[in-house]
């Protein structure tokens, strides 16, 4: 699956020094660096700037992950835990697009995992089977919050597609909650036809755009535990 997010760089001055950070560089950082790279240069400030430059006001799964950084050694510890979770997700559901960014995980569930038929928000048998594979991982890493973003293709009106995309995200939340995950961990966001990852001019492209994305971030308990562990 192609990733068509725009890769950009921002020049940021923090404590009198200049530093250039791009989304691509953050993705390619390894292990604990992924949690520290933003945080050591004032994570809240940089995360907010990056998040606000992704999609519409930063309201995307990727923007939510980048915008939620804690930073510093606390962020590094959280990032290390997210590394492990990301590897387990990739093992549980091979071929899924998993991005470790900052202190969280951006997960795209599309054609080969949790795609939707045209004009429907009902989970297919295959979609349910693939979500079942993620449940043990989410249970193991219970100290995370998960934002679920629903998407549609461009057919139909914008208002109709926005509602349909919300229904799709809600269907995923309902299914995962029914498998023993706390519903309080999930937030549902409908994106409608925004942020297409493929062209809407072909059946294949439209099928790829009918998807859900996850933003997996540390909850307050994970943050507090990391602070205690690092002495902050």
ZILINSUL-V131268 format. One record per residue. N is the residue number from 1. RES is the residue in one letter. BURIAL is 1 if it has 16 or more other C-alpha atoms within 10 Angstrom, else 0. Layout:
BEGIN
N&RES&BURIAL / N&RES&BURIAL
END
This chain:
BEGIN
1&X&0 / 2&X&0 / 3&X&0 / 4&X&0 / 5&X&0 / 6&X&0 / 7&X&0 / 8&X&0 / 9&X&0 / 10&X&0 / 11&X&0 / 12&X&1 / 13&X&0 / 14&X&0 / 15&X&0 / 16&X&0 / 17&X&0 / 18&X&0 / 19&X&0 / 20&X&0 / 21&X&1 / 22&X&0 / 23&X&1 / 24&X&0 / 25&X&1 / 26&X&1 / 27&X&0 / 28&X&0 / 29&X&1 / 30&X&0 / 31&X&1 / 32&X&1 / 33&X&1 / 34&X&1 / 35&X&1 / 36&X&1 / 37&X&1 / 38&X&1 / 39&X&1 / 40&X&1 / 41&X&1 / 42&X&1 / 43&X&1 / 44&X&1 / 45&X&1 / 46&X&1 / 47&X&1 / 48&X&1 / 49&X&1 / 50&X&1 / 51&X&1 / 52&X&1 / 53&X&1 / 54&X&1 / 55&X&1 / 56&X&0 / 57&X&0 / 58&X&1 / 59&X&1 / 60&X&1 / 61&X&1 / 62&X&1 / 63&X&1 / 64&X&1 / 65&X&1 / 66&X&1 / 67&X&1 / 68&X&1 / 69&X&1 / 70&X&1 / 71&X&1 / 72&X&1 / 73&X&1 / 74&X&1 / 75&X&1 / 76&X&1 / 77&X&1 / 78&X&1 / 79&X&1 / 80&X&1 / 81&X&1 / 82&X&1 / 83&X&1 / 84&X&0 / 85&X&1 / 86&X&1 / 87&X&0 / 88&X&1 / 89&X&1 / 90&X&1 / 91&X&0 / 92&X&1 / 93&X&1 / 94&X&0 / 95&X&0 / 96&X&1 / 97&X&1 / 98&X&1 / 99&X&1 / 100&X&1 / 101&X&1 / 102&X&1 / 103&X&1 / 104&X&1 / 105&X&1 / 106&X&1 / 107&X&1 / 108&X&1 / 109&X&1 / 110&X&1 / 111&X&1 / 112&X&0 / 113&X&1 / 114&X&1 / 115&X&1 / 116&X&1 / 117&X&0 / 118&X&0 / 119&X&0 / 120&X&0 / 121&X&1 / 122&X&0 / 123&X&1 / 124&X&0 / 125&X&0 / 126&X&0 / 127&X&1 / 128&X&0 / 129&X&0 / 130&X&1 / 131&X&1 / 132&X&1 / 133&X&0 / 134&X&1 / 135&X&1 / 136&X&1 / 137&X&1 / 138&X&1 / 139&X&0 / 140&X&0 / 141&X&1 / 142&X&1 / 143&X&1 / 144&X&1 / 145&X&1 / 146&X&1 / 147&X&1 / 148&X&1 / 149&X&1 / 150&X&1 / 151&X&1 / 152&X&1 / 153&X&1 / 154&X&1 / 155&X&0 / 156&X&0 / 157&X&0 / 158&X&0 / 159&X&0 / 160&X&0 / 161&X&1 / 162&X&1 / 163&X&1 / 164&X&1 / 165&X&1 / 166&X&1 / 167&X&1 / 168&X&1 / 169&X&1 / 170&X&1 / 171&X&1 / 172&X&1 / 173&X&1 / 174&X&0 / 175&X&1 / 176&X&1 / 177&X&1 / 178&X&0 / 179&X&0 / 180&X&0 / 181&X&1 / 182&X&0 / 183&X&0 / 184&X&0 / 185&X&1 / 186&X&1 / 187&X&1 / 188&X&1 / 189&X&1 / 190&X&1 / 191&X&1 / 192&X&1 / 193&X&1 / 194&X&1 / 195&X&1 / 196&X&1 / 197&X&1 / 198&X&1 / 199&X&0 / 200&X&1 / 201&X&0 / 202&X&0 / 203&X&0 / 204&X&0 / 205&X&1 / 206&X&1 / 207&X&1 / 208&X&1 / 209&X&1 / 210&X&1 / 211&X&1 / 212&X&1 / 213&X&1 / 214&X&1 / 215&X&1 / 216&X&1 / 217&X&1 / 218&X&1 / 219&X&0 / 220&X&0 / 221&X&0 / 222&X&1 / 223&X&1 / 224&X&0 / 225&X&1 / 226&X&1 / 227&X&1 / 228&X&0 / 229&X&0 / 230&X&0 / 231&X&0 / 232&X&0
END
